[in-house]
Every structure is written in C-alpha cells, then in structure tokens.
C-alpha cells in the first residue's frame, strides 16, 4: 500500500495519461493485491477498472467455500451483494468515484466478483480524479489506498454473524440441484413449492408483493420431494402439455413468469427461490421484425406463394407468426425441451386456426400450420409445453393437464372432462406421430459467414468491441442482435456476457475450430456449453476481454438463441 501511495503522489499535477503507469505492476496491500485491468485515458472516458484479489483463508473463510460450484456461487453472490451495499453507502451520488453494479434476485456467475482457485476476485470501477487534464494525486491516493482497504474490510472479510446468511444462500443452491436431479425420474418438467410467493410488488419491481397469497399445490398435482435431508411439498408439473387458464388478473401469467425466471436460482427471501424448472426451459413468443438466417420453418410454414421454400428461410424482418415459429424451432435446435408460452405475447395465427377459416381456405391457400396441429406430435417427441390460455380454448382439447388459477390459487381440472375426449371425435392435432425435432447446424458452418462483420469499428481500435445500444440491442463489431424478447437474459450484464462469449466463438470460427477441445462440427449450443463450463470453473478471467466490462453468465441455450439473431449491419 505504501508503494502505491508513493507512486500516486509522484504523479501529482502530471498529464492525466500518466495514470497508466499504475498498470505496470501489482500492488501488495498485505491481505489483498490490487491491480489495474484498465486505466481511463482522460477524466471523461469510461471509468478505470481495478481488480482486488485475496485468498479465502486470508479473509477468514473455511476451505469448503471454494470446494465446489454451489459453495463458490453462494459465497460469491453473498459477497457481491454486500460489497455493492458498502459501495453505495460510501458513494451514493450519480457520479460516484467508485462504482459496483447492483444485482437482481438471480444468483449468477459474475465477473465483478467470483471465487477461483481459493481466491476471491472483486472488480470495481474507479473514476480516477483529475483537474482538467492534470492528475489530482491527493484524491486518487485517498480512493486507492484508504477507501479500497475500507471496502475490503467491510465487504469481503468473514465475520461470525455472516454464517447463517451464507448457509441460506448455499442451501437454496444445494436443494435446487437435488430437486433438478429428481425431476426427470418423477416425470416432471417443473416444481413449485408450497409457500412460494409468486406476485411481485409491481410491474417494475422484482421484490415480492407484501401480503400476497402463498402458493399451495392442488391435491391432484401435489408431490413431495426430498432435498438436503428435508421433505418439500409442492406442485409438480408433469412432462407433456400443461395449460394454465383462469380469469383475467387471477394469476395465470404470474405463475408462468415465475417459471420463466426460475431457470436461475434466486436469493433467499425472494419468494421464488424454491421454484425449479427444466434447465433448458425457454419462453417463446412473437418477435415482429427479427432477422432469421437459414432456419427450416417447414414444420409450421409450408412453401410460400411463388414456390419459395421455407426449409432454408431467410429474412431481415420476420412477421409475427413467422418469428414465433422461428423462435420455437431455433429453441429446439439450441437444446431447449420445455417451452413457456403466453397467448398474450403470441401471434394468434401461430397458436390456433379458426375452424371456419380452415374450412373456407383449406390447406392449399394457407401456408401457416398452427401449433395446435403440431403440439401433440412434439410432445410425443419429448418436448414439454406450459401454456397460458385464457381465450384459446383449443388447447384444452390437447392438454395433458389443466391448471386453473382463481384468486392466485391453483386448482386442477381434469383434461378429459374439459376436452370431452370421451366422445367419438379426436381432438384437434391429436396424433401419436413423432415430430422431427430440428437438427443442430454445425458451429463453424453457421458462424463463418458472419466473420466479415467481426472487425473493429475504426482503424484506431485494436479490438472488436461488444456493446449495447439501449438495454438490449447487442453489437459485436458490425454484427447486431436484438435481444429484447429473450427474456431469460435478465439484465444488461447477461447480454454483455452473451456478446463477449459469442465474440470468442466467432473468432475461433475464423480458423474452423471451436472453443477449447470442441470440434467445429459441434452445434452452436454445444460449443457455447463448453465455454459456459469453463466460465463456471474459473470465471471470466480466461475469456479474451472477459474482465473489461461488468458481465454475468447466460445459459448455453440463450447464447445460441442470440447467435441465431445475429446479422450484419
């Protein structure tokens, strides 16, 4: 610390760019080491990034907290939130000298704080002070040699009172792992425990609604699972086709949204921390105007007028029904096996086709094939659907299970009674025929045509930049992907994480190789999964530019779905 203080004081009044001399070495503070990942070029440039590294044992943590993924994620998330609170308390203003991003309710692998090889790594943004273009050494020394040790002491050191909260974090993850392992053997694709709080405080908040009706499983779907030595009762949603119905404002979409967000573990106290869904689950909906490249839509769209084939479909602006068909088929290609659909965010002509219109036009004059005609065959092929239908009654004929939401309470209706299946006629779309699940396109073959767009934006830039325009338009060099409808990317950090991982994949595709040991013939999702496995182990530090921005880890299925939306500007 003394060496850093002296170095900073020696820079007083010098040109601002001289700050870069601080990045030539690591600075030893005794219990932790400080190093500069990036030093800003002037006072108005994006903030500098400072990495603090300390051994778990030095900070007082038992070895078990670095022993496996659940322990590392639990402690990383706990410390991330605490350090974030400390930074905000110290610098509450908008133009704070030190910035550390806040987190939503999901527990994610984040490059801002991760545990790797028995070491805590915390990355903070620091706005190095300057007056005009001159270094203000006294203020800089205060931030780096006084504030930083204080933040480490308050935010990262172990205290005996932390243990219960840390253990609660870990228990959420451990129980989730054990419940996920039981779903398949019990014939389930999702589980909602009794007592879960599904409603949120408002449409703009992820906080649980005070006084909300706690969830209780209907007797017909109630299951009891064993996790971490205790029995947990709740509603098991069976594989196949489940329809959630009920009146407006009675909790249909609230239940579906809770399942959508349950693809990630949630912090204790969120109310949804015990909900578990198939790890590949994706929400599918309409996405007017999205680009589609080389996707086989023939399962849902026959050849178009003029003899245009839909087996290799390309467009820069898909229609509502075409976009939803592409979303579902690409999700299957990416490895998703459970699909969450809300009629309110779907194209009507993708979901259903009116009987009278069907009789009037026939198949020869209507290229669209509604999901009602395919959903049973997809279910026979192992796909699961959880669908909110308050108006599309055709799905009641097709459902294996029907959940009725009434005043936020779940009831179970007998599908055979609702659908009148005891009559002579088969329900629409009923079939025992197996659907042909879309084949995965090889990684290199799909990625290589995009290579010409993966280049720096100007001659002075040495690296391909990844950035967001607004909150959701992802840019990788001259490639763009609108990720606004990929709701399982929960924040900007995850979108940036997907962008940097795709940049790594794209740059490897240039040499016809995939990441690490993955062959280029692997699928896009397969290569993404191998890269995700590496990040889960060592964090983002081995990913090129992986520490340059705040980012968190998406799932491989989400990365693949972003890849399918990439197009050149």
Beta strands, then each sheet from edge to edge (+ up, - down):
strand 1: 27-28
strand 2: 33-38
strand 3: 48-55
strand 4: 98-99
strand 5: 113-116
strand 6: 119-126
strand 7: 130-131
strand 8: 134-135
strand 9: 188-193
strand 10: 222-227
strand 11: 230-238
strand 12: 241-246
strand 13: 276-277
strand 14: 282-283
strand 15: 292-295
strand 16: 313-315
strand 17: 338-342
strand 18: 384-388
strand 19: 401-406
strand 20: 409-413
strand 21: 466-469
strand 22: 473-476
strand 23: 479-482
strand 24: 567-568
sheet 1: 1+ 2- 3+ 6- 4+
sheet 2: 1+ 2- 3+ 6- 5+
sheet 3: 7+ 8-
sheet 4: 10+ 11- 9+ 13-
sheet 5: 14+ 17+ 18+ 12+ 19+ 20-
sheet 6: 15+ 16-
sheet 7: 21+ 22- 23+ 24-
end
